[in-house]
């Protein structure tokens, strides 16, 4: 596969005209100083009064039409109302205005043709300008005129002004950019919005024991377990080893719960009467609103709960109270953990659930989403490619969604958002999507917002108080290879409120202390993260407008843990790159030992003698050397934020079949011959890994066998050597030993043999447990 040019995938620094040219240095001078100013003509239609009757019934069904050149927006209509109130705002982009007159027309809704009732006209040159923080322009009453300009009955309350996207009316306004979109649902789908993730808690259910259970078959030992259900989550304990009517478990079950706690925890005690048949011995429902909230590791009080046996009769539940049966549990909502809903590599928030445990913020992150360039057509409409792009950004619990720009490959959003920062070692994610829910897209049922690409920025890589303006490539991996879908242009600034607090954060644990005092297992964390992402995606998809499931899952990197040959190769070469420095030092030392450059070797001898004679200089020398390297590299420090690297990810060199495997569903949906081929390939790779792991185990076992007397001759030789070495080292000064050992290692090639050394020969002859392997 031909590699695309890397320059096309590179980050590009830009110099946009931010804040209308009012930005002074790096300091903010207005609330919208990280975006380019966009001029809009705003029309607020408030209400009308004394409208004339047009129908036979003596009433009218009024609505207002706002016209500016080819653009036309309309309010909703009211039936049989002469004093209607609309309070709707219309925004016309100044860049697209091609008329000199604004017309606001009042019409009467009719079955055949809408009747003209009157209009108000404005010359665009006479319209006032308004820039926040100026107070909003007060609406005024205007007398309606007929087409000739004569006054007619009826008045309309309006406010008309020129403003920018910083105006309070901007988010809820009807936009001329979206003039082709009709219907309340579609219009709500294109507006900008701020969302908050639901507050998530870990729910710990410690099932201790049950008493006085009543199994139906008294003649057998019951095999009892407890099943717990919370929403879509279901967990169960093991079968109690006590096999009696008073079983014990003392087992923890962990769930993710979200506020408000609408669903209760349902517990059922069940008896396995047959391999595929369980009998319910009792149930209880526990509302989470009254459950104890724990902020630390102090134990919570236990409680007994009565079990009720449910008997289903004709689809209805009938309660048969068994007062004697009860279950003993310890239940608490854990506020001291951070509920992981993102990949740990890209976490944007690390605070615990409980607000009293939060530390004060260390700064503010401001992001200006300016525009996108060169977007690819994402769908076909009227026989041509089109894209309706919007952005989603997530940091902490706050999600933002920009407005959708209709039918544009170069959309201009120019929207600015702010987040509080509590930890610098966090990541903000910005994704670009194509809106597939316009023009009746919802009716299709299967419409999904298509991903155009995303960008991640780690805050710790940014200098404080500096404005970063860059164009980031939007790269998406497809089954046929990596593809650039366009570029997103952003301005980012991280402002630190307290440098001391931020520096102090680097000494603190990354996660809240409960993760270290009572750690959760890896499998528990994986399961709980999956449940947390499901809860977040369901909750946000119920918002208005919805932030859809596919968008939330893409932003949260759901599925990133799945097997990928490409990612495995990339991680292997990352390890090799890390070890590359150690290997390079090893090669350099080998050249010193073999006297490739005699002058360097002599200098190393001199340095070695000084350090042996004055050992107190060893650590200061090492730290001074590291300090000088750090200062030297400061000249070449990175000036740009990191971005997606196709070479590092091995996305530009991946084999098509490897990519097809990565995009396969789980469980697989590919034909059996392809699955067999992939399985065989995986077996061969696993075989090589198995060999390497076995070799490592062999070396470790050889070390153990030095003193195990598995090989009596080898162990006796080693023990005798240890005795002689102890005596020699006891009577010989350490500096003499160090000098002799150093000179031996650095000896000239003339005194070296090509055969392996005696210690290495001895080590390789030691036995390992490979002989015992089947």
Order of alpha helices (4+ residues) and beta strands (2+ residues): beta-beta-beta-beta-beta-beta-beta-beta-beta-beta-alpha-beta-beta-beta-beta-beta-beta-beta-beta-beta-beta-beta-beta-beta-beta-beta-beta-beta-beta-beta-beta-alpha-alpha-alpha-alpha-alpha-alpha-alpha-alpha-alpha-alpha-alpha-alpha
